[in-house]
């Protein structure tokens, strides 16, 4: 059997861990930074933070085209360099407008980098271990999510210095860039003609309903992940629990991916998806219905378990609806759908919280998740079974 943990694969894993560590060092604390530094209101915070996701959404589909059309190592280095440099921009942004511009533009290299790095990970994997390797690759995201927010909350609690966190994110991202620069890739064949640009190149129209369904679930996580810290501090009086919440959510993600792997190998995609979204629904409802430590931390584990079952199931379902040469498009489609949901959640969550309350915003999350579950059981599940492709 070919070796899974070769040196290039390990380097790409470390780089991916660094990428998401830099990302998650800032994510839970940016609403507090905007509120305390620039006195931004809830709706303005939502507007500023949603720009990152929207820009990532705009860049992500084109990233696949560039990764397939140009030398992947070059594309990877350009994307990672730009991603790292933008962290220095946060240090230089002295006004809310400048910060908004930097944050919004930063989403571009993030969206492109996630596509480029995951594509390189597939390139360096032996073909016989590819499915297994892609699964482990996703765990590096979860591990970063488990560690980085907790570490960031700890640093902030000790220093109350946001600029220190910006410096840490810059250093970690630069470390990932250096690691990725040592990855060795085989040269791509020069006689492959790039495919023409068209909507089919960027969005799998055959799987549109699954994409719509994923928007619902992305919306829910967008609201919760971005307003968790400020809700915990202002409403529940929990000042140091955000890091623990993300850590428990990540543990749930990791456990569910390990436990659900067998079901996915057996092809029980619709079962895994259904199980995951119902568990997530219980988690989101528990979070807002029980505003105490049990509801707060219990929801983290449940949402992690639910998303860990649902995400790979939906991803595999989308791939099963694509021809062999459309699998990149299928992956892009599911990521775009999640990005759209996240962006809407960040934007509308801030507006709802400003006009009504955070409680109203999180009750909206529970109802949107319920709507997504209903859509899946009434339409999406049957839609997938009717449109999947046997190759």
N, C-alpha and C positions, 0 to 999 in steps of 0.2 A: 504494500500500500504506500502511495506517495505521501511525503511528509507535509503535514498541514502547517505546522508552526515554523516555516522557513523564515530567514532573517528579514526579507523584504516585507512579508506579511506582518511580522511583529512590529516593524518600523511604521507601517501604515496604521496599525492598531494604536500605537503610542501617539502618533500624530493626530489621529481622530480623537483620542482621549484628551489630548492637549487642546484641540479645537473646541470641543464641547465644554471642557473645564473653563477656558477663557470666557465662553459664552455664558455659562451658568454662574460664574463669579459675580456677574452684574445683574442678571435677569431678576432675581427676587428683590433687589434693593434699588433699582432705578426709579420706581414710583416714589419711594421715600426720598431719594436724591432730588428729584424734580420738585417735590413738595417742599422740602426743607431748604433747598438752595435757591430755587427760583419762585417759590410760593405758587406753584402751578396748581390749578384746580383739578378736580377729578376728570372732567371731560377733556381738558387740555393734556393731562397725563396720558389719557387713552389715545388722543390724536397723535401725540409725539411718539409713543411706543408702537402704535400700529404701523407707522411708516416703515419701520425695519422689516416687518413681515411682508408688507405689500411690495417693497423693493425686492426682497428675496424671491417673492412669487413671480415678479416680472423677469428676473434674471434666470431663474431655475430652468425653465424650458429651453432657453437658448443655450444654456450651459452644455446640455447633452449634445447639441449640434457642434459646438466648438470642441468638446472632448473627443468626438468621433471624427472631426475633420482636420484637426491639427495635432502635433505631437503632444501626447497626454502629459508627459513630464513638464513640458513648458507651460501648458495651461494650468497645471497644478501649482507650479511655482509662482506664476503671476497672481493667481487667485489667493494663495496663502499669504504672499507678501502684502497684497492690498488689505486682506483681512486683518493682519497684524498691525499695519500702519494706522488703521482707523482708531485703534485703542488710544494712540497718542493724540488723536483729534479730540477725544473726550477731555483730556487734560488741558487742551488749549481753548476749549469752548467756554467762553466767559459769560455768554448770554443765553437765554432760552432759545432764541432763534438759531444761534450758531450750533447749540447742542442738537436741536431738532434736525438741522441740515446734516450734521455728522452722523447722527443715529440713523436717519433715513437712508443715507448713501451707504452706510455700513452693511445694510441688508443685502446689497448687490453681491459683494465678494463672498458673504456667508452662503447665500443661495448657490452660487457657482462652485464654491469650494466643497460643499457637501456632496454635490454631484461628482466633481472631479476626483475627490479622494476615495469615494466608494467605488468608482469605476476602476481606479488604479488597484484597489483592494481585490477586485474580481480578476484583474489582469495577472496579479502575482500569485493567485491561488492555483494549485494543481486542479485540473478539471475533475478528477475523481473525488475531490474533497470540497468542491465549490459550494454546494448547498450548506454543508456543515460550517464552512468557513464564513459564509455570509451571515449565518446566525450568530456566530461568536463575535463577528465584527460589530453587530448591533449592540452587543453587551457593553462595548467600550463607551457608547453614548450613555447607557444606563449607569455605569460606574461613575462617570463624570457627574451625572445628575445627582448621584448619591453623596458624593464627596464635596463638590464645589460650593453649593449653596450653604451647607453647614459650615464650611470653612469661612466663606464670605461673611456670614452672619456673626461668627465668632470674632473675626477681625474687626468688623464694624462695632460690635459691642465693646471691644477692648479699646478701640482708638477713635471711633466716630469720625474716621477720615476716609471719605469716599475716594480721594485722589490716590491713596495707597492701593485701593482695590483696582483702580484703573491701571496703575503701574504693574500690579501683579498679573492682571489679564494680559497686558502687553508682553510681559516677560514669558508667560506660559505660551502665548500664541507664537512668539518668536522661537521658543524651544521646539514647538511642533513643526515650524517651518524648516528649522535646521535638520530635524530628524527626517522629514520628507525629502529633503534635498539629497540624502544619501541613498534613497531607494533606486534600484536599478531595474529598468524596464526594457523589454525587448523592443526593437524598432518595429513600428507599424508598417505593414506593406504599403508601398507608394503607389501601387497600381489599382488601389480601391477607389472607385469614383464616389465622391460625396453625394448623398441623396438630395433631391431638390427640396427646398423649403416649402412646407405646406402645413395645414392644420393637423393632418394625420401624423406629422413628424413630431408634434409636441403634445398632442392630446388624443388619447385613445377614445374615439367617438363611440366605439362599440361598448365601452364600459361607463358611459356617462352617468347612469343612475347610481352606480357604486360610488362614483366621485361625488355626486350630490349628497349621498348618504354620509360620506366621510366629512363633508363640510359641517354637518351638525355636531359631530364629535370633536372636530378641531375647534369649533366655537367654544365649546364647554371648557376645554383645557386652556384655551387662550385667556378666558376670563379668570379662571381659577389661578393659573400659574403666575399671572402678572399682578393680580390684586390681592394675593394671599397675604403678603407681608403687611401691607398697609391696613387690610381688614383685621388681621390678627392683632395689630398694635392698637388701632383706634377703637375697634368694636369689642374685641374679646380680651384685650389687655395682655395678650401673649406677645412679648417682645423678642424672645429668643427661640421661638418654635418653628420658624420658617425653614431653617436648615434641617431640623429633625423631620419636618413634614416631607421635604423633598427626598431625604434619605429613606424614609419608610416607603414612599412612592416608588423609589428606584428598587428597593428590595422586592417589592411586589412585582415590578416589571421583570426583574431577573428571575425570580422564582417561577412566574407564569411562563416565561419563555422556555425555561428548562423543562418544566412540567408539561407544557403544551406541545413540545417538539414531537413527541410520539404521535399525537393526534394529527398533526400536520403531515407527518410522513405517511400516515395511513389515508390521507386525503380527506379528512373530516373537517373541511374548511368552513362550511356553513355552521357546523356545530360549534367550532371554536369561536367564530365571530359572534354567534348568538350568546354563548356563555360569557364572553368578555364584555359585551355591551350591557348585559343585564347586571353583571357585577359592578360595572362602572356606574350605572344608574343608581344602584343602592348606595354607592360611595358618595356621589354628588348630593343625593337626597339627605344622607346622614350628616354631611358637612353643614348644611344650612338648617336642617331640622333640629339638630342637637348642638347648639352653640356652646359646647364645653370641650374639655380636653379629650373625652372619649370620642365625640363626634369629629373633632379636629384631626386627631391622629389616626383614628380608625378609618376615616375617609381616605387618608393617604395610601394606606395599604390596599384598600379595596379598589381605588382608582388605578393604582399601579398594576394590581392583578388583572383588572378588567382590560386596560389598554394593552397589557402584555399579551393577552390572548387575542384581542381584536385586531391589533395592528398587523402582525404577520399574516393573519388569516385573510384580511382584506387585501393585503399586498399580493398574496398568492392567488386570490380569486381574480384580481385584476390581470395578473400575468396569465392565468388560465384562459382569459378572454382575448388574449393577444396571440398572433402568430409568432413564430420563433424570432423573426427579424423585427418584431414590434415590442420586445420586452423592455427595452430602454424607454420607449414611449409609455408603456404601462406603468413603470416605476415613476416616471415624471408625472403622470396623471394623478397617481395617488398622493404624491408629495404636494402637487399644486392644490389639490382639493383640501388637504390638511392646512396648507398655508392660507388659503382663502378663509377657512373657518377660523383659524387663529387670528388673522387680521381683523375679521369682523368682530370676534369676541373681544379683542383688546380695545377696539374703537367703541363699539356699542356698550361694552361693560362699563367704560368710564363715563359715557353719557348717561346711562341708566343710574349709575351710582351718584352722579352729580344732581340729576333731576329728582331722584327718589331717595335711594339709599343703597348701601352695599348689600343689605339683606335682600332687597328687591332684585339686584343684579344676580345674586347667587340663586335665588328662587327661579329666575329666568333660565339660568344654566340647567337646573334640574328639569324644567319643562321642555327645554330644547333637546336635552338628552333623551327624554321620554319620546319626543316626536321622532327623533332619529331611530329609536328602537321600534316604534310602530311602523315607520317607513320600511325598515328592514324586513320585518315579519310579514307585512302586507304586500310589498312589491319587490324589494331588492333581492331577497333570497330566491324567489322564483325567476326574476330577471337574469340572475347569474346562471342558474341551472339551464335556462333556455338558450343562453348566448355563449356558454363556455365552448372552447374549441378543443377538439381531440386531435392531437398531432402525434 
